[in-house]
Amino acid sequence: MSEYIADKSKKITVKTLRSMKEAGQKIAMLTSYDYTTAMLVDRAGVDVVLIGDSAANVKAGLPTTLPISLDEMIVYARSVVRAVKHALVVCDMPFGSYQVSDEDAMRNCIRLMKETGVDALKLEGGSEISNTVAHLVRSGIPVCGHLGLTPQSVNVFGGYGLRAQSASEAEKLVSDAHSLEKAGVFAIVLEKIPATLAARVAREVSVPVIGIGAGVEVDGQVLVIDDMLGMNDGFKPKFLRLYANLGEVITKAVGNYVGDVKAGTFPSADESY
């Protein structure tokens, strides 16, 4: 593994991402949900910080992303925006905030943008939401699409398994990608689909394609920060690479602290006023 040294002289925009795809430069995206983590992620040179509705899982301990509210996403997003100076900041629109009607979607998206200062929003779905996406983009809201395994549809799918394995679902996914591109998305996330299909989509659309469990032949990658840092012991999908084991480090550190407190060795004289 090699350390990447970022050029932080310019803020990354949706236009930057398009230029990166055209130049064949890979895009690195990670989630963040709080000020401190977002500051460190941004400092390390990530191109895109995603405030994912995965906060429902990794921060609130919920079994799905469905329960998280718009108000909760706004709190997370505000914290992240305060920390990020370089990366593009994208926030997930939670389940139920954009599916009712175009008017409802517009109202909720405008509220999130105005109250948080994020740079863009991400919506799950294909041709079914393309009119909504087009309406948002025409109104000045940058939108990132999300196809494949869309966690907000877990109850329809019946689980979190690999998507688009059949020819019919694969063709629909390709069609959906083109529909989103036409609607004006600046990027598309492809989650947990065959690598060959993801590569095809990346070739066929002009916007950047960011994969998670979608192989290497896309324009970039995204992971959940808690997962790739080893803070979630129960989640080890095939696509996840562990870059640290902070769960073990933190548990050991806290254990040492507890032991020192119990033994009366903390604080020492030098640590007292």
C-alpha positions in Angstrom: 0.0 0.0 0.0 1.3 3.5 -0.9 0.3 6.7 0.8 -1.4 9.3 -1.3 -0.4 12.9 -0.9 -3.3 15.1 -1.9 -3.1 18.5 -3.6 -5.4 20.5 -1.3 -4.9 23.8 -3.1 -8.4 23.5 -4.7 -11.8 22.4 -3.5 -13.1 19.4 -5.4 -16.4 20.0 -7.3 -18.6 17.9 -9.5 -16.8 19.3 -12.4 -13.5 18.0 -10.9 -14.9 14.5 -10.8 -15.9 14.6 -14.5 -12.4 15.8 -15.4 -10.9 13.0 -13.3 -12.9 10.4 -15.2 -11.8 11.9 -18.5 -8.2 11.8 -17.4 -8.4 8.2 -16.1 -7.8 9.3 -12.5 -9.4 7.1 -9.9 -11.8 8.7 -7.4 -11.6 7.8 -3.7 -14.8 8.2 -1.6 -15.4 7.4 2.1 -18.2 8.0 4.5 -18.0 10.2 7.5 -20.6 11.2 10.1 -18.8 13.4 12.6 -16.5 16.4 12.6 -13.3 14.7 13.9 -13.5 11.8 11.4 -14.4 14.0 8.5 -11.4 16.3 9.3 -9.0 13.3 9.3 -10.5 11.8 6.1 -10.3 15.1 4.3 -6.7 15.7 5.5 -5.7 12.3 4.1 -6.8 13.3 0.6 -10.2 11.6 0.0 -11.9 13.1 -3.0 -15.5 12.7 -1.9 -16.9 12.5 1.6 -20.3 10.8 1.8 -22.6 11.3 4.7 -24.3 8.0 4.2 -27.6 6.8 5.6 -25.5 3.9 6.7 -25.2 6.0 9.8 -28.4 4.2 10.8 -26.3 1.0 10.9 -22.9 2.0 12.2 -23.9 4.9 14.4 -27.4 4.1 15.6 -27.1 0.3 15.6 -30.2 -0.2 13.5 -30.6 -3.3 11.3 -31.4 -1.3 8.1 -31.1 2.3 6.8 -34.9 2.7 6.6 -35.6 4.3 10.0 -33.1 7.2 9.9 -34.8 10.6 9.5 -34.1 13.7 7.5 -33.5 15.6 10.8 -30.9 13.0 11.8 -29.1 13.2 8.5 -29.0 17.0 8.8 -27.3 16.8 12.2 -24.6 14.4 10.8 -24.2 16.5 7.6 -23.7 19.8 9.5 -20.9 18.2 11.6 -19.1 16.9 8.5 -19.4 20.1 6.5 -17.7 22.1 9.3 -14.7 19.8 9.0 -14.1 19.4 5.3 -12.1 21.9 3.3 -10.9 20.0 0.2 -13.3 17.1 -0.6 -16.7 17.2 -2.3 -19.3 16.6 0.4 -22.3 14.4 -0.6 -25.2 13.5 1.6 -27.7 10.6 1.3 -31.4 11.5 1.1 -33.0 9.1 3.6 -35.8 6.7 2.8 -39.2 8.5 2.4 -37.7 11.9 1.8 -37.9 11.9 -2.0 -40.2 9.1 -3.0 -43.6 10.7 -2.3 -43.7 13.3 -5.0 -41.4 15.7 -6.9 -42.7 18.6 -4.8 -41.9 16.7 -1.6 -38.5 15.7 -2.8 -37.7 19.3 -3.8 -38.8 20.6 -0.4 -36.7 18.1 1.5 -33.6 18.4 -0.7 -33.6 22.1 -0.5 -34.0 22.0 3.2 -31.0 19.6 3.6 -28.8 21.7 1.2 -29.7 25.0 3.0 -29.4 23.8 6.5 -26.1 21.8 6.1 -24.1 23.4 3.3 -23.3 20.0 1.6 -22.2 20.2 -2.0 -24.5 17.5 -3.4 -27.1 14.8 -2.6 -27.4 11.1 -3.4 -30.6 9.3 -4.2 -31.2 5.6 -4.7 -33.1 4.3 -7.7 -33.1 4.3 -11.5 -35.7 5.3 -14.2 -38.4 5.4 -11.4 -36.8 8.5 -10.0 -35.3 10.0 -13.2 -37.9 12.7 -13.5 -37.3 13.7 -9.8 -33.6 13.8 -10.4 -34.0 16.0 -13.5 -36.2 18.4 -11.6 -33.7 18.7 -8.8 -30.8 19.2 -11.2 -32.7 21.9 -13.1 -33.2 23.6 -9.8 -29.5 23.7 -9.1 -29.1 20.7 -6.9 -26.2 18.3 -7.9 -27.4 14.7 -7.6 -25.4 11.4 -7.4 -27.3 8.3 -8.4 -27.2 4.9 -6.8 -27.9 1.5 -8.5 -27.5 -2.2 -7.9 -27.9 -3.1 -4.2 -29.9 -0.1 -3.0 -30.2 -0.6 0.8 -33.4 1.4 1.1 -35.0 -1.4 -1.0 -33.8 -4.3 1.1 -37.3 -5.4 1.9 -38.1 -5.7 -1.8 -34.9 -7.5 -2.5 -35.3 -9.8 0.5 -31.7 -9.2 1.7 -28.4 -7.8 0.8 -27.2 -10.3 -1.8 -25.5 -9.7 -5.1 -27.7 -7.8 -7.6 -28.1 -7.9 -11.4 -27.0 -11.5 -11.8 -29.8 -12.2 -14.3 -29.7 -10.9 -17.8 -32.9 -9.0 -17.4 -31.9 -7.2 -14.2 -28.5 -6.5 -15.7 -30.1 -4.9 -18.8 -32.4 -2.8 -16.6 -29.5 -1.6 -14.5 -27.7 -0.4 -17.7 -30.9 1.3 -18.9 -31.3 2.9 -15.5 -27.7 4.2 -15.6 -28.4 5.8 -19.0 -31.7 7.2 -17.6 -29.9 8.8 -14.7 -27.2 10.2 -16.9 -29.8 11.8 -19.1 -31.5 13.2 -16.0 -28.3 15.0 -15.2 -26.6 13.1 -12.3 -22.9 14.0 -11.9 -22.0 10.4 -10.8 -23.4 7.0 -10.1 -22.7 4.6 -7.3 -22.9 0.9 -8.2 -23.2 -1.4 -5.2 -22.7 -5.1 -5.1 -23.0 -6.1 -8.8 -20.9 -8.3 -11.0 -17.6 -6.6 -11.9 -18.1 -7.1 -15.7 -21.4 -5.4 -15.6 -20.0 -2.4 -13.6 -17.2 -2.1 -16.1 -19.7 -2.0 -18.9 -21.7 0.8 -17.2 -18.5 2.8 -16.6 -17.7 2.5 -20.3 -21.1 3.5 -21.5 -21.9 6.5 -19.4 -20.0 9.8 -19.4 -20.3 10.4 -15.7 -18.0 8.9 -13.1 -19.1 5.5 -11.7 -18.1 4.8 -8.1 -18.1 1.1 -7.1 -18.6 -0.7 -3.8 -18.4 -4.4 -4.4 -18.4 -3.7 -8.1 -14.9 -4.6 -9.2 -11.9 -2.4 -10.1 -12.8 -1.3 -13.7 -14.9 1.6 -12.6 -13.9 5.2 -12.0 -13.6 5.1 -8.2 -14.4 3.3 -5.0 -16.4 4.0 -1.8 -16.4 2.2 1.5 -17.9 2.8 4.9 -15.2 4.3 7.2 -16.2 2.2 10.2 -15.9 -1.0 8.2 -12.5 -0.3 6.5 -11.0 0.7 9.8 -12.1 -2.5 11.5 -14.6 -1.0 13.9 -17.5 -3.3 12.9 -16.6 -6.9 13.9 -19.8 -8.4 12.5 -19.5 -7.1 8.9 -16.9 -8.7 6.7 -18.2 -8.9 3.1 -16.0 -10.1 0.2 -15.5 -6.5 -1.1 -14.2 -5.1 2.2 -10.5 -4.5 2.7 -9.4 -3.8 6.2 -6.9 -0.9 6.4 -6.7 -1.0 10.2 -8.1 -2.8 13.2 -9.2 0.1 15.3 -11.8 -2.0 17.1 -9.0 -4.0 18.7 -6.8 -0.9 19.3 -9.6 1.0 21.0 -10.7 -1.9 23.1 -7.2 -2.4 24.3 -6.6 1.3 25.0 -9.9 1.6 27.0 -9.0 -1.6 28.9 -5.7 -0.1 29.9 -7.4 3.1 31.0 -9.9 1.2 33.1 -7.1 -0.8 34.7 -5.1 2.4 35.5 -8.2 4.0 37.1 -9.0 0.9 39.1 -5.4 0.6 40.3 -5.1 4.3 41.2 -2.2 4.9 38.9 -4.1 7.5 36.8 -3.7 10.4 37.1 -0.1 10.6 38.2 1.4 13.6 40.0 2.6 14.9 36.6 -1.0 14.7 35.3 -2.5 16.5 38.3 -2.7 20.3 38.9 
